[in-house]
Amino acid sequence: MSFQDRPTEDLVRIARAGAGFRLDTGGRSTDDLVAIAAAASDWGTRLAFTGVGSRSTDELVLIAEAGEGNVEFEG
């Protein structure tokens, strides 16, 4: 199983454990990304979400707020 194919619950656990990673957001709901970002904020884990160009500003704000400064967006 590739990292990209891991279930959201696994990515939440990984982020909560303190490991940062880059994730292509294609195929994931905004709710999933919010959950992953919130888990990252628990330990100050740095995440990079790629492929976010098609998401609305409101969606990006929700994700960013959940990440509390620990999420970076890339195209």
C-alpha positions, 0 to 999 in steps of 0.5 A: 500500500502506498502512503497516498492510499492509506486510509484517513484514520491512518494518516491522522494517527501518523500526524498525531504521532508527530511525523510530517508528510506531503499529501496529494489531496485529490480524492480526499474530502475537506472533512478528511483534510480537516481531521488530518490537519487538526491531528497535526496541530496537536504536536506542531507536525508540519504537513504539505497538502498538494493539489489544492488549487481546485478547492474553494477559499472557504475549504482552504480556510477550514483546513488552515484553521484546523491545522493552526499554522502547521499546514502548507498548501501547494498548487 
